[in-house]
Amino acid sequence: MDFRKLPIRNLVRRPGRTATLVLLVLLLSFTMFGGALTLLSIRGGTKSLEGRLGADVIVVPSEMASKVNLDNVLLMGTTGSYYMKADILDQIRAVEGVEKASAQLFMASLRASCCSVAVQVIGFDPEEDFTVQPWITRSFKRGLGDMEVLVGSRVSTEVGGNIRIYEKDCRVAGRLESTGTQMDTAVYATIDTVRTLIKAAEDLGHDLKLPGDPSELVSAVYVKVSDGASADNAAGYINGHIRRTEAIRTKNMLTDVSDSMAGVSFVMTILIAAVWLLVFFLILIAFLMILRERKKEFASLRVLGASSGMLSSMVFRETAIISFTGGLAGIALACLIVFPFSALIEKMLDLPFLRPAAGTIAGLAVGTLVMCMITGIIASAWSAYKLGHVDVSMILREE
C-alpha cells in the first residue's frame, strides 16, 4: 500500500468533511490577508497624503470653514468650490514666520453636456507652488501649458486626448501617480487655465456665486513656515488680523486622519484575533470528532503495517493540504474584493487608501499561507498523536 497517496484519497473520500475544514481555513485566510492588506493600504495612503501636502497651515474663506468638510476637500480631494480675494496672498506672505505661501483655485465641473466628466479641477501656480508641484514632477517633467491638464490616476481619460470642461477642450498632457485619496479623481491645471474655465462656466449661465472677477480670486492659500517659526503663531496671527479667513493647521487635519486610522486598525486587529481563535477551536473540535470516527480506519492501517509515525504524518499531510487549499482560496477571495473595490473601501472608511507594492502583497500572502498551515497543524496535533497511537487490540475487541 502506498501511504503517500492516502491523504489525498482520504480527503476525496469524505468531501463534506473536507469542504467544511477548507471553508474554516478560508475564513481565517480571508480575514487575515484582507484585514492586513486593508491596514497596509490605509497606512500607505496616509503616508502618501502627508508627503503630498507639504504645508503647515492652510488658509480658506472663513464662511466656508463651517459649511464644508475641509478635511475632505483639502486633504482627500472631494469636490468643492469656494473663493476669496487674491490680495490675501500678499497679506499672508507678510506675516512673520511665513517662508512660502502659494494659492490654489478650485472649481467643480458638472455631469452634463458641457463637461466630459464631473471632476474637481485644481488650479495651482507652477512658479510658487510647493505642495502639488513636487508630486507632479515625479510623473510629468515639463511645464504645463495653457489649457493643458494633468489627470489623477483614476480619471478615465486617455493621455493625449481632450477633456471638455464647460465647453472648453483641455488637452490631457499626463497622468499622475496614485496617492490613494480622492485626489486621484481630480484634474490639475495652471491657475490661469482654471480662471478661463470659470469664466466659461459663467458665460454658459452657471452661477458659481463668485465674489468678484475670477482673475482676482483664489480658493485656498497653502503656507509653509520658516525653520524655528511656530505654525500655531502664524495661524493665530492670520486668524486675528486677516479678515474673512480661517487658518487651519494641517497637523490637526492629519491627526484626525491618524486617529481614524488607529480606530480602524484596532477594530481590524480585534477582528483578526477573534476569527483566528474561532477557527482554531472549530478545527480543534472537528479533529477531535474525527478522532472517534477514524479509530477503526487507523487500527486497520496499523494491522497492515503502518507505524504510529506514519499515521501521524498522514494526518499532518491531510491538514497541510486542507490549510494550503483554504488559505489560497481565502487570499484569492480577498484579492477579488479589495483590488477592484479599493475606491469603494476608501469611500466607506473615509480614509486614504493606497495599495502596497506587489512584493509586499506577495510577502503578505506567503505569510498568511504559513500562518494558516501552522494553525491547522497545531489544531490537529493532539488528534494526530492519538490516532497514531491507537490501541489496535482494544479497537478490534470493540468491533
Buried (B, 14 or more C-beta within 10 A) or exposed (E): EEBEEBBEEBBEEBEEBBBBBBBBBBBBBBBBBBBBBBBBBBBBBBEBBBEBBBBBBBBBBBEBBEEBEBBBBBBBBBBBBBBBBBEBBEBBBEBEBBBBBBBBBBBBBBEEEBBBBEBBBBBBBBEBBBBBBEBBEEEBEEEBEEBBBBBBBBBEBEEEEBBBBBEBEBBBBBBBBBBBBBBBBBBBBBBBBBBBBBBBBBEEEBEBEBEEEBEBBBBBBBBBBEEEBBBBEBBBBBBEEBEEBBBBBBBEBBEEBBEBBEEBBEEBEEBBEEBBEBBBEBBBEBBBEBBEEBBBBBBBBBEEEBEBEBBBBBBBBBBBBBBBBBBBBBBBBBBEBBEEEBEEBBBEBBBBBBBBEEEEBEEBBEEBBEBBBEBBBEBBBEBBBBBBEBEBEEBEEEE
